[in-house]
Amino acid sequence: MTQSTGRLRRGILGYGTHVPYYRLQRSSISAALGSGGGKGTRAVASYDEDATSMAVEAARGALRSFDAPIPAAVYFSSVTPPYLDKTNANAVHAALNYPGDVFAGDMVGSVRSTTAALTAALNDRRAVLVTAADVRTGRPGSGDEASLGDAGVAVMIGSDDDAPVIAEWVGGASATGEFLDRWRQPNWNYSRVWEERFGESVYKRLVTEAANDAFKATELSAADIDKVIITGLHGRAVRGAAGAAGVGEVPAAADLTASIGNTGSGHGLLALANELDQAAPDQLLMLVSLADGCDVTIFRTTDAIADYVPDNPVAEQVAGGNDGLDYAKFLTWRGFLDREPPRRPDPDAPAGPPAQRNVAWKFGFVGSRDRSSGAVHLPPQRVSVKGGAVDEMEMVPMADVEAVVTTYTIDHLAFSPSPPTIAVVVDFDGGGRFTSQLTDADPDEVEIGMRVRMTFRRMLTADGVHNYFWKATPVR
């Protein structure tokens, strides 16, 4: 990592986060197993969420927060990518309805992949969208199961000629060392960890080295820093990192683990976003990430931060979670408990050619509007339902348009990993009617007139193919 140079300021133009609606009370783990658990809650991705869908939701939040440019590239980082041998960032790209000349690429496999994506974006000269998301879990009853959590985050990196920079990249430094700390083979569904004292001793040296180099490169000192954000999956090393970095007297940012857990790849950026939600101009924020080394990145907030209004602040998402998720359902969603599904036949995998032909609809939720009558069609049609005009349509993005429930049904027989299925018919503001599934909702709370918005979800997985599409979710 190098020091930011050049006439134009470069840094964060905007950001968005997605903290899943559901929470698991850690105490429910010990109540069921007699061990594990603890205090507080952890965020849990719903059965229809994965790293890709959460990255999309975080990115949508970022793009709603400011007049965002079309980036030159979209990066996706995760240690739990839904696909191998297939680029996950392509689905993010399609859901955001970006043109084909925008590059999409993955940086996956380790927590440090997010630092790699962020560093590449900061050292670019173009606008770049960085997304990171994980669905973290551990063996039932383990410390990881209780302490980890799920979330997504996105940051748009660019320069002042792209949009006002709200947090300028001042510089930073990295220190790398090969040592055995945390590992997981591709076919494992949980990680293994080496003895903590060993990792703590190695990280301490790397943190000191990276922090010293960062201060030297930026000509700053600990006394200049307003807030330090320290994240990593090695708890003991994180707790000792402030002293090793020489910033023990600097106010520490909230690490969010008590309420949503450590969210892995994107946790550092999530904690940074939480600080930016409430930051004032001219504050120096020092991000210290521990993952197979130590990476230090320093940002200075600009005057533009005062006018920036985040789409959905982290604190509001944390406070708005539903902490009533029971442990058995959590285990089912994570694949540790194989329960009897509804008696309807299992669904077939989606076919490649029709999905490719309808990318704008399937991934971007783009409908069509009749130019003469104004009728909106979902999915897009060639013939208008009003007047019968043929091929007189214009494409209209509908993903960010809210709607109202006009009727609904609760189906206990339709296939679902988490029955029952809630089907709703919704009317969109400004026109357009669509039949959709309702997610992140209890059957008892559904009612005619409920306000909903669309959210990008994984409908099902069959034959290893993830069928992504859009569902409705309550506006809370």
Summary of the structure (lengths in Angstrom):
residues: 476
radius of gyration: 22.7
end to end distance: 40.5
largest distance: 73.9
contacts: 1664
relative contact order: 0.14
helix: 27%
strand: 31%
